């Protein structure tokens, strides 16, 4: 009768591993701009209801050129982004399509409405 609890335990462990694997890598931003990003906020497209600064998810709280950043608390959809730089400049990126467990990128050509 001792084999029944062991079988139940094995099933639970196996199920937990499958759940962890199905989560994937999550949503990630790939910074292809030429500068280090110090702020990155998302809003549903056209809404201007900005979420938290996603750069706080990074170890050094910034996203260097060619670095990827894990985006949290965001569901797949279409978003606008507010991008901030160390020199207090801000730019916007409109209509970013974000997919589950996928990487999206922004480049200099995507930046609009920048303040000087």
N, C-alpha and C positions, 0 to 999 in steps of 0.2 A: 504494500500500500504506500510505501514511501515514494514510488516513482510518480504518482499522481501530482503531488505538490511540485516536484522537479519539472514535470511537463508543463504545468501552469506557469511556472517561473520562466521557463525557456520561451514560451509563447509571448509573455509580457515583454521580455527583453527584445525579442525579435521584432515585435510590433513597434517598440520605441525607436529602434534603429531605422525602420522603414519610414516612420514619421519624420525623423530628423533629415533623412535623405530627400524626402519629397519637398522640403522647404526650399531647396535650391540655394542660390547665392544671394537672392533678394535683388532689389532694384539698386542700380549703381549709376552714378554720374561719372562720365569721363571728361575731364577738363582738357579740351583741345584749344583753349584760348592761349594767348602768348604770355599771360600773366597769372600770378597766384591769386586765387579767389579767397577772400576772407569772410564772405557772407553769401549764402545761397538759400533763398526762401521760395517756396512754391505756393501757388494759388490756383484753384480751378480756373480754367481759361475764361478771361473776361470779368472775373469777380473782384480782384484786388483784395482778397481776404487772405493775407499772407500767413503761412504757417511758420513754425520755428526755424531758426537758423540751422540748416543741416550740416554746416561745416563743424559744428560742435561735436559731430559724430566722429571726427578725425582726431588722431592722437595729438597733432600740433594745432588743431583748430583752423587749419587752412588747407586748401587744395591746390597743390602746385601744378604747373603745366604737365600734362600727360599722366596725372595721378587720377585714380578712381576713388570715389567716395560712396559709401553705403548710405542710401536714402531710407529713412525710417518713417513710419506712420503715414504713408501715402499709398493709396489704392491705385491700381492702373486706371488711366484716363488721359485726358488732355489738360495740360497745365501751362500757366505762364510762370516765368521765374524772374526773381529780382536778384541780380548778381552784384555783389559789392567787392570793392578792392581796398587795399591798405590806405590808399590816398584819399579815401572817402568818396570816390567816384562810384556811381551806381549805373547799371544798365539793365535793360529788360530783354528777355527772350520770350517770344510769344508762340503759343501753339505747340508745345513739346508733347509728343505722344509718349506716354510712359506705359510700358508693358511689364507684366509680372516677371520676376526673375530675369530681367534683361538690363543691358547697359544702354543708356542714352548719352549722347555727347552734345556739348556746345562748343562752338568755335567762334573766333572773332567775327566772322561774317554773320553770325546769328544775333549778335548784340545790337539792340536798338534803343533809341531814346536815352542815350547816355548823357549824364550831366558832366560838365567839365570841371 
